[in-house]
Amino acid sequence: MGRVLVLIGLGIAGIGLLIMLGIPFGRLPGDIVVRRGNFSFYFPLATSIVLSILLTLIFAWFRR
């Protein structure tokens, strides 16, 4: 359990470092943005796909 918590903490720290370096995490090409007047709609399609792939790989790695 301790290793899992350390790995999760390192993952969160890594994502924070990437955001600090200026990588647009959460605003990837392929995300849908609609702005009309006072209305704006944001659907993170590409971000959702990338996160799904990463989580699938991480859980598959832990399953072994």
CHARMM-style PDB file with segment names, atoms N, HN, CA, C and O in Angstrom:
ATOM      1  N   MET     1       0.817  -1.186   0.000  1.00  0.00      PROA
ATOM      2  CA  MET     1       0.000   0.000   0.000  1.00  0.00      PROA
ATOM      3  C   MET     1       0.864   1.253   0.000  1.00  0.00      PROA
ATOM      4  O   MET     1       0.512   2.258  -0.618  1.00  0.00      PROA
ATOM      5  N   GLY     2       1.982   1.191   0.687  1.00  0.00      PROA
ATOM      6  HN  GLY     2       2.268   0.375   1.189  1.00  0.00      PROA
ATOM      7  CA  GLY     2       2.876   2.340   0.755  1.00  0.00      PROA
ATOM      8  C   GLY     2       3.453   2.699  -0.604  1.00  0.00      PROA
ATOM      9  O   GLY     2       3.559   3.876  -0.950  1.00  0.00      PROA
ATOM     10  N   ARG     3       3.826   1.679  -1.375  1.00  0.00      PROA
ATOM     11  HN  ARG     3       3.740   0.723  -1.094  1.00  0.00      PROA
ATOM     12  CA  ARG     3       4.373   1.923  -2.713  1.00  0.00      PROA
ATOM     13  C   ARG     3       3.346   2.592  -3.618  1.00  0.00      PROA
ATOM     14  O   ARG     3       3.673   3.499  -4.383  1.00  0.00      PROA
ATOM     15  N   VAL     4       2.112   2.138  -3.523  1.00  0.00      PROA
ATOM     16  HN  VAL     4       1.846   1.400  -2.902  1.00  0.00      PROA
ATOM     17  CA  VAL     4       1.055   2.706  -4.356  1.00  0.00      PROA
ATOM     18  C   VAL     4       0.870   4.186  -4.037  1.00  0.00      PROA
ATOM     19  O   VAL     4       0.740   5.003  -4.948  1.00  0.00      PROA
ATOM     20  N   LEU     5       0.857   4.535  -2.761  1.00  0.00      PROA
ATOM     21  HN  LEU     5       0.962   3.871  -2.021  1.00  0.00      PROA
ATOM     22  CA  LEU     5       0.705   5.935  -2.371  1.00  0.00      PROA
ATOM     23  C   LEU     5       1.885   6.778  -2.849  1.00  0.00      PROA
ATOM     24  O   LEU     5       1.698   7.911  -3.291  1.00  0.00      PROA
ATOM     25  N   VAL     6       3.097   6.233  -2.765  1.00  0.00      PROA
ATOM     26  HN  VAL     6       3.250   5.312  -2.406  1.00  0.00      PROA
ATOM     27  CA  VAL     6       4.262   6.962  -3.247  1.00  0.00      PROA
ATOM     28  C   VAL     6       4.176   7.165  -4.752  1.00  0.00      PROA
ATOM     29  O   VAL     6       4.479   8.254  -5.237  1.00  0.00      PROA
ATOM     30  N   LEU     7       3.770   6.148  -5.504  1.00  0.00      PROA
ATOM     31  HN  LEU     7       3.524   5.262  -5.109  1.00  0.00      PROA
ATOM     32  CA  LEU     7       3.646   6.269  -6.956  1.00  0.00      PROA
ATOM     33  C   LEU     7       2.558   7.268  -7.348  1.00  0.00      PROA
ATOM     34  O   LEU     7       2.730   8.034  -8.296  1.00  0.00      PROA
ATOM     35  N   ILE     8       1.453   7.261  -6.628  1.00  0.00      PROA
ATOM     36  HN  ILE     8       1.314   6.638  -5.858  1.00  0.00      PROA
ATOM     37  CA  ILE     8       0.391   8.237  -6.906  1.00  0.00      PROA
ATOM     38  C   ILE     8       0.902   9.653  -6.615  1.00  0.00      PROA
ATOM     39  O   ILE     8       0.647  10.572  -7.394  1.00  0.00      PROA
ATOM     40  N   GLY     9       1.605   9.832  -5.527  1.00  0.00      PROA
ATOM     41  HN  GLY     9       1.813   9.086  -4.894  1.00  0.00      PROA
ATOM     42  CA  GLY     9       2.172  11.141  -5.198  1.00  0.00      PROA
ATOM     43  C   GLY     9       3.173  11.613  -6.238  1.00  0.00      PROA
ATOM     44  O   GLY     9       3.184  12.789  -6.602  1.00  0.00      PROA
ATOM     45  N   LEU    10       4.021  10.697  -6.723  1.00  0.00      PROA
ATOM     46  HN  LEU    10       4.011   9.742  -6.428  1.00  0.00      PROA
ATOM     47  CA  LEU    10       4.974  11.057  -7.771  1.00  0.00      PROA
ATOM     48  C   LEU    10       4.259  11.408  -9.067  1.00  0.00      PROA
ATOM     49  O   LEU    10       4.687  12.307  -9.790  1.00  0.00      PROA
ATOM     50  N   GLY    11       3.178  10.705  -9.362  1.00  0.00      PROA
ATOM     51  HN  GLY    11       2.831   9.974  -8.775  1.00  0.00      PROA
ATOM     52  CA  GLY    11       2.403  11.014 -10.565  1.00  0.00      PROA
ATOM     53  C   GLY    11       1.777  12.396 -10.493  1.00  0.00      PROA
ATOM     54  O   GLY    11       1.803  13.148 -11.467  1.00  0.00      PROA
ATOM     55  N   ILE    12       1.216  12.728  -9.343  1.00  0.00      PROA
ATOM     56  HN  ILE    12       1.194  12.117  -8.551  1.00  0.00      PROA
ATOM     57  CA  ILE    12       0.615  14.046  -9.161  1.00  0.00      PROA
ATOM     58  C   ILE    12       1.694  15.133  -9.240  1.00  0.00      PROA
ATOM     59  O   ILE    12       1.476  16.186  -9.839  1.00  0.00      PROA
ATOM     60  N   ALA    13       2.854  14.872  -8.632  1.00  0.00      PROA
ATOM     61  HN  ALA    13       3.031  14.016  -8.145  1.00  0.00      PROA
ATOM     62  CA  ALA    13       3.948  15.843  -8.704  1.00  0.00      PROA
ATOM     63  C   ALA    13       4.442  16.003 -10.136  1.00  0.00      PROA
ATOM     64  O   ALA    13       4.784  17.111 -10.552  1.00  0.00      PROA
ATOM     65  N   GLY    14       4.482  14.915 -10.892  1.00  0.00      PROA
ATOM     66  HN  GLY    14       4.204  14.015 -10.554  1.00  0.00      PROA
ATOM     67  CA  GLY    14       4.898  14.982 -12.287  1.00  0.00      PROA
ATOM     68  C   GLY    14       3.933  15.798 -13.128  1.00  0.00      PROA
ATOM     69  O   GLY    14       4.359  16.595 -13.963  1.00  0.00      PROA
ATOM     70  N   ILE    15       2.647  15.608 -12.917  1.00  0.00      PROA
ATOM     71  HN  ILE    15       2.301  14.961 -12.239  1.00  0.00      PROA
ATOM     72  CA  ILE    15       1.648  16.397 -13.646  1.00  0.00      PROA
ATOM     73  C   ILE    15       1.775  17.874 -13.269  1.00  0.00      PROA
ATOM     74  O   ILE    15       1.672  18.742 -14.136  1.00  0.00      PROA
ATOM     75  N   GLY    16       1.995  18.163 -12.002  1.00  0.00      PROA
ATOM     76  HN  GLY    16       2.079  17.458 -11.298  1.00  0.00      PROA
ATOM     77  CA  GLY    16       2.196  19.550 -11.567  1.00  0.00      PROA
ATOM     78  C   GLY    16       3.423  20.166 -12.213  1.00  0.00      PROA
ATOM     79  O   GLY    16       3.396  21.334 -12.600  1.00  0.00      PROA
ATOM     80  N   LEU    17       4.493  19.405 -12.335  1.00  0.00      PROA
ATOM     81  HN  LEU    17       4.515  18.455 -12.021  1.00  0.00      PROA
ATOM     82  CA  LEU    17       5.704  19.904 -12.981  1.00  0.00      PROA
ATOM     83  C   LEU    17       5.457  20.204 -14.450  1.00  0.00      PROA
ATOM     84  O   LEU    17       5.916  21.226 -14.961  1.00  0.00      PROA
ATOM     85  N   LEU    18       4.730  19.316 -15.136  1.00  0.00      PROA
ATOM     86  HN  LEU    18       4.358  18.486 -14.721  1.00  0.00      PROA
ATOM     87  CA  LEU    18       4.414  19.550 -16.544  1.00  0.00      PROA
ATOM     88  C   LEU    18       3.574  20.809 -16.723  1.00  0.00      PROA
ATOM     89  O   LEU    18       3.782  21.564 -17.673  1.00  0.00      PROA
ATOM     90  N   ILE    19       2.637  21.037 -15.827  1.00  0.00      PROA
ATOM     91  HN  ILE    19       2.468  20.424 -15.055  1.00  0.00      PROA
ATOM     92  CA  ILE    19       1.805  22.242 -15.907  1.00  0.00      PROA
ATOM     93  C   ILE    19       2.656  23.486 -15.645  1.00  0.00      PROA
ATOM     94  O   ILE    19       2.473  24.510 -16.304  1.00  0.00      PROA
ATOM     95  N   MET    20       3.584  23.404 -14.690  1.00  0.00      PROA
ATOM     96  HN  MET    20       3.733  22.572 -14.155  1.00  0.00      PROA
ATOM     97  CA  MET    20       4.454  24.541 -14.414  1.00  0.00      PROA
ATOM     98  C   MET    20       5.377  24.854 -15.586  1.00  0.00      PROA
ATOM     99  O   MET    20       5.743  26.012 -15.788  1.00  0.00      PROA
ATOM    100  N   LEU    21       5.755  23.848 -16.356  1.00  0.00      PROA
ATOM    101  HN  LEU    21       5.458  22.907 -16.192  1.00  0.00      PROA
ATOM    102  CA  LEU    21       6.626  24.052 -17.521  1.00  0.00      PROA
ATOM    103  C   LEU    21       5.870  24.639 -18.701  1.00  0.00      PROA
ATOM    104  O   LEU    21       6.485  25.048 -19.686  1.00  0.00      PROA
ATOM    105  N   GLY    22       4.551  24.686 -18.616  1.00  0.00      PROA
ATOM    106  HN  GLY    22       4.051  24.353 -17.816  1.00  0.00      PROA
ATOM    107  CA  GLY    22       3.770  25.329 -19.664  1.00  0.00      PROA
ATOM    108  C   GLY    22       3.089  24.377 -20.616  1.00  0.00      PROA
ATOM    109  O   GLY    22       2.526  24.822 -21.616  1.00  0.00      PROA
ATOM    110  N   ILE    23       3.116  23.089 -20.348  1.00  0.00      PROA
ATOM    111  HN  ILE    23       3.573  22.728 -19.535  1.00  0.00      PROA
ATOM    112  CA  ILE    23       2.415  22.138 -21.204  1.00  0.00      PROA
ATOM    113  C   ILE    23       0.916  22.292 -20.950  1.00  0.00      PROA
ATOM    114  O   ILE    23       0.476  22.220 -19.802  1.00  0.00      PROA
ATOM    115  N   PRO    24       0.131  22.502 -22.003  1.00  0.00      PROA
ATOM    116  CA  PRO    24      -1.296  22.832 -21.816  1.00  0.00      PROA
ATOM    117  C   PRO    24      -2.137  21.606 -21.467  1.00  0.00      PROA
ATOM    118  O   PRO    24      -2.959  21.160 -22.267  1.00  0.00      PROA
ATOM    119  N   PHE    25      -1.927  21.073 -20.284  1.00  0.00      PROA
ATOM    120  HN  PHE    25      -1.258  21.435 -19.634  1.00  0.00      PROA
ATOM    121  CA  PHE    25      -2.685  19.905 -19.838  1.00  0.00      PROA
ATOM    122  C   PHE    25      -4.124  20.324 -19.582  1.00  0.00      PROA
ATOM    123  O   PHE    25      -4.379  21.192 -18.747  1.00  0.00      PROA
ATOM    124  N   GLY    26      -5.057  19.722 -20.286  1.00  0.00      PROA
ATOM    125  HN  GLY    26      -4.851  19.017 -20.965  1.00  0.00      PROA
ATOM    126  CA  GLY    26      -6.450  20.090 -20.152  1.00  0.00      PROA
ATOM    127  C   GLY    26      -6.933  21.001 -21.251  1.00  0.00      PROA
ATOM    128  O   GLY    26      -8.127  21.292 -21.325  1.00  0.00      PROA
ATOM    129  N   ARG    27      -6.046  21.460 -22.103  1.00  0.00      PROA
ATOM    130  HN  ARG    27      -5.076  21.224 -22.043  1.00  0.00      PROA
ATOM    131  CA  ARG    27      -6.412  22.314 -23.240  1.00  0.00      PROA
ATOM    132  C   ARG    27      -5.721  21.789 -24.486  1.00  0.00      PROA
ATOM    133  O   ARG    27      -5.004  22.529 -25.160  1.00  0.00      PROA
ATOM    134  N   LEU    28      -5.931  20.532 -24.791  1.00  0.00      PROA
ATOM    135  HN  LEU    28      -6.513  19.932 -24.244  1.00  0.00      PROA
ATOM    136  CA  LEU    28      -5.276  19.902 -25.920  1.00  0.00      PROA
ATOM    137  C   LEU    28      -6.016  20.167 -27.223  1.00  0.00      PROA
ATOM    138  O   LEU    28      -7.217  20.437 -27.211  1.00  0.00      PROA
ATOM    139  N   PRO    29      -5.305  20.091 -28.353  1.00  0.00      PROA
ATOM    140  CA  PRO    29      -6.008  20.161 -29.634  1.00  0.00      PROA
ATOM    141  C   PRO    29      -6.980  18.988 -29.728  1.00  0.00      PROA
ATOM    142  O   PRO    29      -6.608  17.855 -29.422  1.00  0.00      PROA
ATOM    143  N   GLY    30      -8.176  19.234 -30.131  1.00  0.00      PROA
ATOM    144  HN  GLY    30      -8.478  20.154 -30.379  1.00  0.00      PROA
ATOM    145  CA  GLY    30      -9.193  18.197 -30.161  1.00  0.00      PROA
ATOM    146  C   GLY    30     -10.258  18.383 -29.093  1.00  0.00      PROA
ATOM    147  O   GLY    30     -11.314  17.752 -29.140  1.00  0.00      PROA
ATOM    148  N   ASP    31      -9.974  19.257 -28.125  1.00  0.00      PROA
ATOM    149  HN  ASP    31      -9.117  19.769 -28.087  1.00  0.00      PROA
ATOM    150  CA  ASP    31     -10.998  19.615 -27.145  1.00  0.00      PROA
ATOM    151  C   ASP    31     -11.998  20.554 -27.823  1.00  0.00      PROA
ATOM    152  O   ASP    31     -11.610  21.429 -28.596  1.00  0.00      PROA
ATOM    153  N   ILE    32     -13.261  20.370 -27.532  1.00  0.00      PROA
ATOM    154  HN  ILE    32     -13.576  19.659 -26.904  1.00  0.00      PROA
ATOM    155  CA  ILE    32     -14.317  21.136 -28.190  1.00  0.00      PROA
ATOM    156  C   ILE    32     -14.661  22.352 -27.347  1.00  0.00      PROA
ATOM    157  O   ILE    32     -15.000  22.228 -26.170  1.00  0.00      PROA
ATOM    158  N   VAL    33     -14.572  23.541 -27.964  1.00  0.00      PROA
ATOM    159  HN  VAL    33     -14.297  23.642 -28.920  1.00  0.00      PROA
ATOM    160  CA  VAL    33     -14.912  24.793 -27.294  1.00  0.00      PROA
ATOM    161  C   VAL    33     -15.889  25.550 -28.183  1.00  0.00      PROA
ATOM    162  O   VAL    33     -15.605  25.800 -29.354  1.00  0.00      PROA
ATOM    163  N   VAL    34     -17.052  25.919 -27.617  1.00  0.00      PROA
ATOM    164  HN  VAL    34     -17.282  25.716 -26.665  1.00  0.00      PROA
ATOM    165  CA  VAL    34     -18.047  26.703 -28.339  1.00  0.00      PROA
ATOM    166  C   VAL    34     -18.307  27.965 -27.521  1.00  0.00      PROA
ATOM    167  O   VAL    34     -18.687  27.894 -26.353  1.00  0.00      PROA
ATOM    168  N   ARG    35     -18.096  29.119 -28.151  1.00  0.00      PROA
ATOM    169  HN  ARG    35     -17.787  29.177 -29.100  1.00  0.00      PROA
ATOM    170  CA  ARG    35     -18.357  30.406 -27.482  1.00  0.00      PROA
ATOM    171  C   ARG    35     -19.322  31.205 -28.341  1.00  0.00      PROA
ATOM    172  O   ARG    35     -19.041  31.484 -29.507  1.00  0.00      PROA
ATOM    173  N   ARG    36     -20.457  31.570 -27.767  1.00  0.00      PROA
ATOM    174  HN  ARG    36     -20.686  31.343 -26.820  1.00  0.00      PROA
ATOM    175  CA  ARG    36     -21.460  32.378 -28.469  1.00  0.00      PROA
ATOM    176  C   ARG    36     -22.065  33.358 -27.487  1.00  0.00      PROA
ATOM    177  O   ARG    36     -22.817  32.978 -26.590  1.00  0.00      PROA
ATOM    178  N   GLY    37     -21.736  34.596 -27.663  1.00  0.00      PROA
ATOM    179  HN  GLY    37     -21.125  34.905 -28.392  1.00  0.00      PROA
ATOM    180  CA  GLY    37     -22.285  35.622 -26.778  1.00  0.00      PROA
ATOM    181  C   GLY    37     -21.888  35.387 -25.326  1.00  0.00      PROA
ATOM    182  O   GLY    37     -20.703  35.308 -25.002  1.00  0.00      PROA
ATOM    183  N   ASN    38     -22.877  35.278 -24.467  1.00  0.00      PROA
ATOM    184  HN  ASN    38     -23.839  35.342 -24.730  1.00  0.00      PROA
ATOM    185  CA  ASN    38     -22.632  35.048 -23.041  1.00  0.00      PROA
ATOM    186  C   ASN    38     -22.512  33.573 -22.694  1.00  0.00      PROA
ATOM    187  O   ASN    38     -22.327  33.231 -21.525  1.00  0.00      PROA
ATOM    188  N   PHE    39     -22.611  32.700 -23.674  1.00  0.00      PROA
ATOM    189  HN  PHE    39     -22.761  32.978 -24.623  1.00  0.00      PROA
ATOM    190  CA  PHE    39     -22.598  31.252 -23.450  1.00  0.00      PROA
ATOM    191  C   PHE    39     -21.276  30.671 -23.921  1.00  0.00      PROA
ATOM    192  O   PHE    39     -20.798  31.005 -25.005  1.00  0.00      PROA
ATOM    193  N   SER    40     -20.687  29.808 -23.115  1.00  0.00      PROA
ATOM    194  HN  SER    40     -21.075  29.536 -22.234  1.00  0.00      PROA
ATOM    195  CA  SER    40     -19.494  29.067 -23.540  1.00  0.00      PROA
ATOM    196  C   SER    40     -19.635  27.623 -23.083  1.00  0.00      PROA
ATOM    197  O   SER    40     -20.099  27.344 -21.977  1.00  0.00      PROA
ATOM    198  N   PHE    41     -19.223  26.713 -23.957  1.00  0.00      PROA
ATOM    199  HN  PHE    41     -18.846  26.939 -24.855  1.00  0.00      PROA
ATOM    200  CA  PHE    41     -19.302  25.284 -23.680  1.00  0.00      PROA
ATOM    201  C   PHE    41     -17.937  24.684 -23.959  1.00  0.00      PROA
ATOM    202  O   PHE    41     -17.350  24.940 -25.010  1.00  0.00      PROA
ATOM    203  N   TYR    42     -17.425  23.883 -23.026  1.00  0.00      PROA
ATOM    204  HN  TYR    42     -17.902  23.675 -22.172  1.00  0.00      PROA
ATOM    205  CA  TYR    42     -16.119  23.249 -23.162  1.00  0.00      PROA
ATOM    206  C   TYR    42     -16.268  21.759 -22.907  1.00  0.00      PROA
ATOM    207  O   TYR    42     -16.742  21.346 -21.848  1.00  0.00      PROA
ATOM    208  N   PHE    43     -15.861  20.951 -23.885  1.00  0.00      PROA
ATOM    209  HN  PHE    43     -15.477  21.286 -24.745  1.00  0.00      PROA
ATOM    210  CA  PHE    43     -15.888  19.503 -23.725  1.00  0.00      PROA
ATOM    211  C   PHE    43     -14.489  18.967 -24.011  1.00  0.00      PROA
ATOM    212  O   PHE    43     -14.047  19.017 -25.159  1.00  0.00      PROA
ATOM    213  N   PRO    44     -13.771  18.453 -22.996  1.00  0.00      PROA
ATOM    214  CA  PRO    44     -12.379  18.019 -23.167  1.00  0.00      PROA
ATOM    215  C   PRO    44     -12.272  16.628 -23.794  1.00  0.00      PROA
ATOM    216  O   PRO    44     -11.913  15.669 -23.110  1.00  0.00      PROA
ATOM    217  N   LEU    45     -12.575  16.510 -25.065  1.00  0.00      PROA
ATOM    218  HN  LEU    45     -12.867  17.288 -25.620  1.00  0.00      PROA
ATOM    219  CA  LEU    45     -12.584  15.214 -25.743  1.00  0.00      PROA
ATOM    220  C   LEU    45     -11.187  14.608 -25.822  1.00  0.00      PROA
ATOM    221  O   LEU    45     -10.996  13.463 -25.412  1.00  0.00      PROA
ATOM    222  N   ALA    46     -10.217  15.339 -26.332  1.00  0.00      PROA
ATOM    223  HN  ALA    46     -10.371  16.269 -26.665  1.00  0.00      PROA
ATOM    224  CA  ALA    46      -8.858  14.807 -26.467  1.00  0.00      PROA
ATOM    225  C   ALA    46      -8.231  14.540 -25.099  1.00  0.00      PROA
ATOM    226  O   ALA    46      -7.536  13.540 -24.919  1.00  0.00      PROA
ATOM    227  N   THR    47      -8.472  15.419 -24.150  1.00  0.00      PROA
ATOM    228  HN  THR    47      -9.038  16.231 -24.297  1.00  0.00      PROA
ATOM    229  CA  THR    47      -7.948  15.220 -22.799  1.00  0.00      PROA
ATOM    230  C   THR    47      -8.532  13.960 -22.174  1.00  0.00      PROA
ATOM    231  O   THR    47      -7.822  13.219 -21.494  1.00  0.00      PROA
ATOM    232  N   SER    48      -9.814  13.713 -22.398  1.00  0.00      PROA
ATOM    233  HN  SER    48     -10.391  14.315 -22.951  1.00  0.00      PROA
ATOM    234  CA  SER    48     -10.455  12.514 -21.856  1.00  0.00      PROA
ATOM    235  C   SER    48      -9.864  11.248 -22.465  1.00  0.00      PROA
ATOM    236  O   SER    48      -9.661  10.254 -21.768  1.00  0.00      PROA
ATOM    237  N   ILE    49      -9.592  11.288 -23.754  1.00  0.00      PROA
ATOM    238  HN  ILE    49      -9.757  12.096 -24.320  1.00  0.00      PROA
ATOM    239  CA  ILE    49      -9.018  10.113 -24.419  1.00  0.00      PROA
ATOM    240  C   ILE    49      -7.611   9.842 -23.899  1.00  0.00      PROA
ATOM    241  O   ILE    49      -7.264   8.696 -23.616  1.00  0.00      PROA
ATOM    242  N   VAL    50      -6.799  10.890 -23.771  1.00  0.00      PROA
ATOM    243  HN  VAL    50      -7.081  11.822 -24.001  1.00  0.00      PROA
ATOM    244  CA  VAL    50      -5.430  10.717 -23.269  1.00  0.00      PROA
ATOM    245  C   VAL    50      -5.448  10.181 -21.840  1.00  0.00      PROA
ATOM    246  O   VAL    50      -4.695   9.262 -21.518  1.00  0.00      PROA
ATOM    247  N   LEU    51      -6.292  10.740 -20.985  1.00  0.00      PROA
ATOM    248  HN  LEU    51      -6.904  11.487 -21.246  1.00  0.00      PROA
ATOM    249  CA  LEU    51      -6.382  10.255 -19.601  1.00  0.00      PROA
ATOM    250  C   LEU    51      -6.868   8.813 -19.534  1.00  0.00      PROA
ATOM    251  O   LEU    51      -6.401   8.043 -18.695  1.00  0.00      PROA
ATOM    252  N   SER    52      -7.797   8.441 -20.403  1.00  0.00      PROA
ATOM    253  HN  SER    52      -8.176   9.066 -21.084  1.00  0.00      PROA
ATOM    254  CA  SER    52      -8.302   7.075 -20.426  1.00  0.00      PROA
ATOM    255  C   SER    52      -7.192   6.095 -20.805  1.00  0.00      PROA
ATOM    256  O   SER    52      -7.059   5.035 -20.194  1.00  0.00      PROA
ATOM    257  N   ILE    53      -6.409   6.449 -21.799  1.00  0.00      PROA
ATOM    258  HN  ILE    53      -6.518   7.310 -22.295  1.00  0.00      PROA
ATOM    259  CA  ILE    53      -5.307   5.575 -22.215  1.00  0.00      PROA
ATOM    260  C   ILE    53      -4.277   5.448 -21.106  1.00  0.00      PROA
ATOM    261  O   ILE    53      -3.813   4.346 -20.812  1.00  0.00      PROA
ATOM    262  N   LEU    54      -3.914   6.571 -20.487  1.00  0.00      PROA
ATOM    263  HN  LEU    54      -4.291   7.465 -20.726  1.00  0.00      PROA
ATOM    264  CA  LEU    54      -2.926   6.526 -19.406  1.00  0.00      PROA
ATOM    265  C   LEU    54      -3.418   5.709 -18.216  1.00  0.00      PROA
ATOM    266  O   LEU    54      -2.667   4.899 -17.671  1.00  0.00      PROA
ATOM    267  N   LEU    55      -4.665   5.911 -17.810  1.00  0.00      PROA
ATOM    268  HN  LEU    55      -5.275   6.568 -18.253  1.00  0.00      PROA
ATOM    269  CA  LEU    55      -5.196   5.145 -16.678  1.00  0.00      PROA
ATOM    270  C   LEU    55      -5.306   3.663 -17.000  1.00  0.00      PROA
ATOM    271  O   LEU    55      -5.069   2.823 -16.132  1.00  0.00      PROA
ATOM    272  N   THR    56      -5.663   3.332 -18.235  1.00  0.00      PROA
ATOM    273  HN  THR    56      -5.856   4.014 -18.940  1.00  0.00      PROA
ATOM    274  CA  THR    56      -5.723   1.927 -18.647  1.00  0.00      PROA
ATOM    275  C   THR    56      -4.351   1.279 -18.548  1.00  0.00      PROA
ATOM    276  O   THR    56      -4.231   0.154 -18.061  1.00  0.00      PROA
ATOM    277  N   LEU    57      -3.312   1.976 -19.005  1.00  0.00      PROA
ATOM    278  HN  LEU    57      -3.409   2.890 -19.400  1.00  0.00      PROA
ATOM    279  CA  LEU    57      -1.951   1.435 -18.922  1.00  0.00      PROA
ATOM    280  C   LEU    57      -1.487   1.300 -17.477  1.00  0.00      PROA
ATOM    281  O   LEU    57      -0.843   0.314 -17.119  1.00  0.00      PROA
ATOM    282  N   ILE    58      -1.811   2.286 -16.646  1.00  0.00      PROA
ATOM    283  HN  ILE    58      -2.334   3.087 -16.937  1.00  0.00      PROA
ATOM    284  CA  ILE    58      -1.393   2.228 -15.243  1.00  0.00      PROA
ATOM    285  C   ILE    58      -2.075   1.065 -14.526  1.00  0.00      PROA
ATOM    286  O   ILE    58      -1.418   0.311 -13.808  1.00  0.00      PROA
ATOM    287  N   PHE    59      -3.393   0.912 -14.716  1.00  0.00      PROA
ATOM    288  HN  PHE    59      -3.926   1.524 -15.299  1.00  0.00      PROA
ATOM    289  CA  PHE    59      -4.097  -0.178 -14.043  1.00  0.00      PROA
ATOM    290  C   PHE    59      -3.679  -1.540 -14.574  1.00  0.00      PROA
ATOM    291  O   PHE    59      -3.645  -2.510 -13.817  1.00  0.00      PROA
ATOM    292  N   ALA    60      -3.363  -1.630 -15.854  1.00  0.00      PROA
ATOM    293  HN  ALA    60      -3.391  -0.842 -16.469  1.00  0.00      PROA
ATOM    294  CA  ALA    60      -2.873  -2.895 -16.403  1.00  0.00      PROA
ATOM    295  C   ALA    60      -1.510  -3.237 -15.805  1.00  0.00      PROA
ATOM    296  O   ALA    60      -1.206  -4.405 -15.564  1.00  0.00      PROA
ATOM    297  N   TRP    61      -0.695  -2.218 -15.568  1.00  0.00      PROA
ATOM    298  HN  TRP    61      -0.942  -1.269 -15.763  1.00  0.00      PROA
ATOM    299  CA  TRP    61       0.631  -2.443 -14.983  1.00  0.00      PROA
ATOM    300  C   TRP    61       0.500  -2.898 -13.525  1.00  0.00      PROA
ATOM    301  O   TRP    61       1.252  -3.767 -13.082  1.00  0.00      PROA
ATOM    302  N   PHE    62      -0.459  -2.311 -12.765  1.00  0.00      PROA
ATOM    303  HN  PHE    62      -1.069  -1.605 -13.125  1.00  0.00      PROA
ATOM    304  CA  PHE    62      -0.669  -2.714 -11.378  1.00  0.00      PROA
ATOM    305  C   PHE    62      -1.281  -4.103 -11.264  1.00  0.00      PROA
ATOM    306  O   PHE    62      -1.087  -4.782 -10.256  1.00  0.00      PROA
ATOM    307  N   ARG    63      -2.017  -4.534 -12.287  1.00  0.00      PROA
ATOM    308  HN  ARG    63      -2.174  -3.982 -13.106  1.00  0.00      PROA
ATOM    309  CA  ARG    63      -2.671  -5.835 -12.240  1.00  0.00      PROA
ATOM    310  C   ARG    63      -1.672  -6.975 -12.286  1.00  0.00      PROA
ATOM    311  O   ARG    63      -1.965  -8.082 -11.833  1.00  0.00      PROA
ATOM    312  N   ARG    64      -0.493  -6.709 -12.830  1.00  0.00      PROA
ATOM    313  HN  ARG    64      -0.255  -5.809 -13.197  1.00  0.00      PROA
ATOM    314  CA  ARG    64       0.517  -7.786 -12.942  1.00  0.00      PROA
ATOM    315  C   ARG    64       1.174  -8.075 -11.645  1.00  0.00      PROA
ATOM    316  OT1 ARG    64       2.039  -8.948 -11.572  1.00  0.00      PROA
TER     317      ARG     64
END
